Amino acid sequence: MILSDRTLRTLIRQKRMTVSPLTEEQIQPASIDLRLGTHFLTLRNNSENDVITMDSATTYESIESEETVIPPLSFMLATTIETVRLPGYITAFVEGRSSVGRMGLFIQNAGWVDPGFEGKITLELFNASSRPIRLQSGRRICQLVFAQMNRGAQHTYNGKYQKQNKAVGSRIHQDITHVSMLSKI
């Protein structure tokens, strides 16, 4: 069940869920808008032959700024101003705002925030347009759509991105298990 603005206000007022800092204008009929923070990561180019792999850490350039420009057909990580804390029975979907998407800026975060997550949201930004896009801290950039689960999670999120407070690059190389699909055939 998708949560309404009235339910979201109640949960926040009762401190059962946190989205902070938060203004009334950010609360939409069935979502909460999140604003762009000041921390960005871009992929570091070490050499022309560099290949990103899932087995080793990816290197990033860190940018701390009130604004930055994302070039055409480029990828960047960013963070939200807001810190989010979800109880064990609520999950959230990260969606780009239509007004931002109409400029050619695609926003994702793997699309999902697990129950029990606490921290700022790292956003994956892609400029699909042929022109640079100036990003400004404080602008509403995406929205969280919240859903109540049919039961509380047996194990809430406690993963490698818990309590992140800036944009965080991929940590897939820290995954405990990974098995080659070829060895299973």
N, C-alpha and C positions, 0 to 999 in steps of 0.2 A: 504494500500500500504506500503510495506517494504521500508525503506529509504536506499539509497545507500551511499557509502563512500563520494561521491561528495556532496550529499545533507547534510549529517551530518557535513562535514567540513564547508559548507556555513552557516548552522544554528548556529554552534558554533562561527564562525568568526563574525557573525552578532549579537551575544549575545542573540539570541532568545531561545537558549537552552544551558545548562551548563553541562559539564563533566570535573571536575577539581580536581587535576592536571591531565593533559593529555599529552602523548607523541604521536608522529606520528605512532610509531610501534603498538600502541593499536588500531588504526583505521583499521578495516578489511573491505572487500568489502561490507558487509551488516550488520555490527555490530561494537560495540566498546568493546574491552576487558577491564575488570576491575580487579584491583589487590587486593590481600589480605591485609587487614589492620593489626593492632596490638592488637585489642580488641576482646576477645573471651568470651563466656558464656557457662558453662556446667550446667546441672541440678544438683541441690543440693539434696543429699539423706539425708533426715531428719530421716527416719527410714525405716525398711524393709516393713512396711505396708502402707507407704505413697502412696496415689493415686493422680494423677494429675487430677484436675477438671477444668471445664470451669467457675465455679462460684467463684473461689478464685485465688489470685495471685500465680503464680508458682515462686519458689525461685531458684536462680541461683548463681553459683560461678563465679566471674569475674576474668579474666586473662588478664593482659596487658603484652605482650611479643612480641619480634621479631620472635619467633617461638614457636610452641607447637606441641604436638603429640596427634593425635586422635586415641584411641585404636580401635581394631577390633570391628565391630558391635556396634559402639557408635555414639551418636548424639552430635553435638556441634553447637552453633551459632557463627558467625563471622561477621566482618564488612569489607567493602571495604575501600580502601584509598580514592577513589574518592567521591566527593559530586556531586550529580546529581540534576538538576533542569529542569523540563519539562514544556513547555507551555500547555495551555488548549486544544490544538488540536493534541498533540502527546502522545502516550502511548509507553511503552517498555515491552518486555518480557525478563526475566532473564533466561539464559540457561547456563548449565555447559559447560566447554570446553571439547571437545572429548579427548584430551590428558590427562586430569585430570580424566575423567570418566573411562578411560582404566586402571587406577590404582585401581579402585574400590571406588573412592570418588564421591558420588552423591551430587550435589549442587542444591539448590532450594531457593526460597524466596516466596513461593506461586505462583511463576512464573510471577508475574505481577507488573508493576509500573504504577500507575494511572496518568492521565494528571493532572498537577498542583503539583505533588509531588516534594518536595525539601528535600534533606538530603543524608546521606550515606545509602547504601543498606545493610540491615541485611540479611545474607545468612544462610540457614539451611543446615548444612553439615552432611552427614551420611557416615561412613566408612563401606562399604558393604564387604570389604575383610577380610581375616583371619589374616592379619598382620597390625601392627600399621603403620600410615602414618604421616610423619613429615610435618607440615605446616610451610611455611616461608613467612613472611611479604614481600610484594613487588612483589611476583610472580603473574602472570596473572592466575586468578582462574575461572572466568566466563565471560560471554559476555552479553551485552544488545543488543537486536534486536529492533529497533524503527519502529513504524508504525504511519502514519498520519491518523487521523480519518476523516470521511466524513464531519463532522462539529465539531466546538469547543464544548467542554462539557458545559452544562448549569451550572453545579456546579463542579468545579475542586476539587481535593483531598484536604481535610483539616482535616484529621483524626488523630487518636491517635499516629501515627508514623511519623507525619510531622516534619521535621527538626531534625530527629534523627542524632546524630553525633558519636554514638558508636553502637555496637551490642545491640539490644533491645529485651528482652524476650516478650513472649506472654502477650498481654493486653486484651485478650478476655473477661476476667471478668469485664471489663469496658463497654462492649457493653450495650447499652441502653435497647434494647429489646431482650428477648429470651423467647420463648414459648415452652412448652413441646409438642412434636409431639403427644404424647398419648392423650393429652387433645383435640386435633383436630379431632381425629378419631371418 
